[in-house]
Amino acid sequence: MRIADLPIDVRGIIFDLDGTLFDSMPYWENLGEDYLRSRGKTPAPDIRAQFKRRTLEGSAAYMKEAYGLEEPVEEVISGIVAGIERPYRELIPLKPGVREMLDALDGNGIPMGIATATDYDLARAALERLGVWNRFGFLHTCGTVGSDKNDPRIFNLSRKRLGTPLSQTVVMEDSLHAIETAKRAGFPIIGVLDPAAEREREQIIRLSDATIASFVGLF
């Protein structure tokens, strides 16, 4: 698929980060499990799914309640962030073709912003390290807007920042629950088929206006 082939006059794009622009999902897969094991807890089989659907703050609160963690939520958050900080500051790459896509969109005057569940400081550190921070008009995180991606607030605020019509503001996402939320809110969707969401692949294809498995050759 090429952007020019979309049945949408794209005026603005809201990007997710993890699993969309960033090839970061392998770093996240065991994070909740590793933290719980470090506290002597045995993770349930659904811990990855529970972690994926929530903000960092929400995941910490969930683990504290579900697993009877004694430390305050703030300490759980700090422990999780400590486990993921080095990858964001040093290791996580852009997916192949992302840099070229951003250059092309920027050259065509398409405004872009980010809506992510990742911690603001870590997301910004990675974007700056990768040299693409200045491509985006804003970085909205679930933590800074006060809601997760089961609520359309982060997408609606992002569109207002872009100043583009709803029907021409594309959300580019890899997570099924976020795609469902943005779709209900009326956004056109480009679903990103990341290996970490293989089990939801068919649902993502069904809900999205278009899907991509790679950013290479989008322009």
C-alpha angles and dihedrals in degrees: 000000000000125000089237090060094059116114087229132088095229112213099161140006132213110201130201114213115208112066090000112061095358124061088218108120095099088062092053100044098086099026099103092041093049092050093050092048090050086059094049095257128133110228118229117239091254097054094109092053091046091050094047095054095054140065117252089260091047092049091051092049091047093051092047092053100036096045101032096241111184098208120088119263091253090060092049089052091050091051093051093046090050089058094052102032100090094052091054095045097042118006121029112103134202114256114259112279096017096108092050091047092051091048091052094047091048091049090053092051096247110155115228137192140172130242111183142156090220121110109273097233094048094046092050092046091054094045091050093046090051092049098239103100092104092056091075131071093211146354114225118184129188087242095055095045094042101236139079127237093271083078120061093221095103092050094045093049090048093053091050089053090051091048093217132134116267094238091053099043110095122206112209110201143154100196118090096214091051091047090051091051096047092045092053088051090057102255122143108242134217105191117210112214103219120177090236089067097046093127091057095043098111093047091049091051091048095050099041126086087219136355135210132195093189138023092215111115098008088134 
